[in-house]
Amino acid sequence: MRAFLFPIFCVLAAGACRALEPVSEGAGRLNAAFDAMHVEDHWIAGAIVDWKTGDPTGKPVTDAGKHTHCSQFAAAACERLGIYILRPPEHSAVQLANAQFDWLASPAGKESGWTAVVDAAAAQDFANKGRVVVAVCKNPDPKKPGHIALVRPGTRTPSELSAEGPDIIQAGGHNYNCGRLKKGFANHPGAFEKGGIRFFAHTVR
């Protein structure tokens, strides 16, 4: 069967993403699914949200936490694509990204279809073939949250990948429909520069 190529465009008001060359049919479907999440309007920091929809639950915030939702958004995106990643209610939203980091690297993650990816270039290649790829780091302080994002299909040169990583979609202190990996993980000093970010891929059926 002949593969059809789709033109793919990432749009970000800040201009971090440029128009991309056609990649693959699977990549086109993946980017369309990501865009349909409307992450810049949901999973907004500072509120308690429903993990699946990103809408505020109305539950009052009673602590001093920032209540960002990177891990819940990643779980919701995977769930909509028919993929399981550690999520509520199996684990609470508290410190979920740290737990996802451990789970993805564990036998349970492998049994659920996740495979470790060696580096950013390989992560970009897998995303361009239509696989779901997550980028995740664990906070060395167990009392502080880690971070997780999803890699977007796109065309980045080896030097660009080395300097800033691939494009990602994420919720967090700032939600990006499309932004660079290095910027997205900026609240975790040294994670990008010191190789603290790991990548895992899953086939979309």
NORDA-V284256 format. One line per field, one symbol per residue. phi: phi as a letter, one per 40 degrees, with the letter a starting at -180 (. if undefined). psi: psi as a letter, one per 30 degrees, with the letter a starting at -180 (. if undefined). A space follows every 50 residues. Layout:
phi = ???
psi = ???
//
This chain:
phi = .cccbbcbbbbadcgcbbcbcdbacccccccccccccfccbbfcchbcbc ccbgcccgcccbbcccfcbdcccdcccccccgbcbdacccacccfccccc dcccccdccccchcbcbcaccccccccccgccbbbabbcccccbccaaab ccdibbcdcccccbgccbbabicbcbcaacddccbccbdgcccbgccbbb baccc
psi = kkkkkkkkkkkkefgfklkllkdleeeeeeeeeeeffhffflhkkflklk eefgkkffkkkgaglfilheeeeeeeeeefggkklklkgfklfkheeeee eeeefleeeefggkkkkeaeeeeeeeefggkkkkkklkkfjffllakklk kkkljkleeeeeefllklkllaekkkejlkeeeegfgikfeeeggfklkk lkkk.
//
